[in-house]
Amino acid sequence: MFNPGKYRIYSILLLLAFIVAVLLLSGTIWNIYLNPGKPFSILWPAIIIIIIIVAVSATFIIAYNLSDTGVFNAHIENIVKNERIRLLKEFEDKKESQGEAEKKEVVVEETVAAIVPEGKGIKSIEAYAGKLLSNFADAFEMVQGLCYIAAKDEFSVVAKYAFTGEHVPASFKTGETLPGQAALNKETTVIGEVPENYFGVKSGLGESLPRFLVFVPLVYKNKTIALLELASFKKIDDSKMHVFNQLSEILGEKLAKFNK
């Protein structure tokens, strides 16, 4: 296969060999000129002349190949073909990636639609929040949940899901405790190591602590108006976090309208 890069390297090597041979031959002739009566061996001049002849011949062959338009055009066609294949592969990969992203987005939209209560037949904020927690539990296998509503910078529980604590969860202010910090930051927060004094999950098999806590602030007009505290035994992956972040403002707006 025609390869200009290879010929370029060969040309440089031949040029260097030619220059060295010419210098050596010039030095030999100059030495003979300075010492006309001194005997000398014809071997080295002959070897140098052979090197020069070989270098010139090889250079001629390379020049001939480079001037062969058929070979050159075939090389250009091969480059174009490989580039076309590369671009087609990039296009297919990008198309496949976009397709996967669109599928994921459809799943996210369906999940969001399944979680957000319609509000029909729900007459109180407590009932709406309770339905919301139930939907979260079904969609993400949450084992417990609390919904806090803000009133004058203080958050109080208005709904519970599978909560087994003997006491009503204490109210908190923005910036106080773990949920208060999440409300202040307006960002979904995941706690991977649940403190021992946190509520446990009771079942027929006994009582245990959930492994993960999720605090989802519900934001309306850049202000946290409610907060969901959810407990799970399963790790919260990036896809769930993406849904939580989308729900933050959607549910914030829903609750704000419902609570008017």
C-alpha angles and dihedrals in degrees: 000000000000111000118179091188092060092047090049091057091047090050092053092049092048091048091052091047091049093050093048092047092049091049092049092047091047090051092050093049091047091051090052090049092052093046106038096163097045117100116239139186119251091207100087096044088049092051091048092050090050090052090051092049091049092048092049092047093048090048090052091051092050091048089050092052092047090052092051100108093192093058092041093050090048089054092050091049090051091051091049091048093051091046091050090051091049093050092047090051091049090049093050092047091049091047091050091048091050090048091053091047091051091050091051091048090052089052090049092050091049091049092049091049091050093051102045108084115229092225095224111141092004109120105175137049089235092057091046092050091047091053089048093054091047091052091050090051092051095046099044104022093247113175098201138011145180131194120207124194121204121235117173094339093311123107121213131181115259100165140023136195120204089334111167101179118127093221132054109256110259121253119246140194128234109285094018122115123345098301091044091055091050089051090051094049093045088218133117108257128198122199113201098187111051113210114247093239091060121106119281132218117246124203139149088280095056136265130309140164120251114244098224136038122197124197113196114187114207106218129199122177090350092305128108106237098169141008133210119211111197132181126207140171090210128076117259106236130198094266091057091046089053090055092046091052092050092048092051096079097026093057092038090060092044093051092045091055093042093049095053 
